[in-house]
Amino acid sequence: MNFKKVFLVVLFATQFSFSQEGISVYSDYLSDNYYLLHPSMAGAANCSKLRLTARQQWFGQTDAPALQTISFNGRIGDFDGAGAIAYNDRNGYHSQTGLKLSYAHHIMFSRDNVDLNQLSFGVNVGVVQSKLDETEFLGAFGFDPIVAGTIQTDSYFNVDIGASYNYLDFYVHATVKNAIETRRELYTSYESDNIRKIILNAGYTFGQEDGLLMEPSIMFQSIGQTKEKTVDLNFKLYKPLDFGKLWGGLSYRRSLDGAEYVEGGSVKSQKLQYITPIIGLNYQNFMFSYTYSYLTGAVNFDNAGYHQITLGMDLFCKKEKYHCNCPAIN
């Protein structure tokens, strides 16, 4: 790999890691976990949902990125929902832990309790602690006035706001992450700004409830400060079984922004691209899923993939489901 390719990899890695302030936006939302992205989904379903995710990138690499989340959300009364998310995210010398508390209000436009026509508004209130381990930075170079040589920490507060609309087999979600600008004093002044994200999801499910269901969906993500924009194109299949449901799908993520590099005397361009197959199983009130993300392109961080496991449990379910093909709600 020549210098230009090294620079491209560093550029991608820097933008990717810099944009992950707060919970990283991966493909775990496809494991029946839209609540991780959208606070308006707290209590939107007919069951309370407990979800645990673990993600590991680049097996065999020291200090490779890893993320763990645990979340719970459910209905409170007829029109309100609440939830909580705790997470731990580590990437090399940097790590962050956080807690988010959610509240959502749901407005039902349907004439009864089984026809789904629901508009929801939600808010997350969260605290994040970031750490930077500088204990190995100095090494053989000795004293540096801008390197403390200790574990630097800083905590800050932030808010997410969002809305969802679920109508029978159709859904759309919109959320602004890090809506309030607060600053941490862990890095330079350029890096200390929180990064506001706008996330949009939409999808539609069609087919027979007792047969094969198909769900195409899309996600758009925009990060204000770094000007990054990405699109996820997703397709999932659901097959009902006697004891639950088997499902799987494929997600393709593409950045709308690219970087140029020189190879063989010519200038080429590459955009960040992920391909993620996913498979899952619902057994009674339990859920398991596995996803594997692979980074494509001529210039990659690494040849290894990204592995993620999600475990879940549905609790306090209503006796009658909504009369719709809506897996995220039913």
Order of alpha helices (4+ residues) and beta strands (2+ residues): alpha-beta-beta-beta-beta-beta-beta-beta-beta-beta-beta-beta-beta-beta-beta-beta
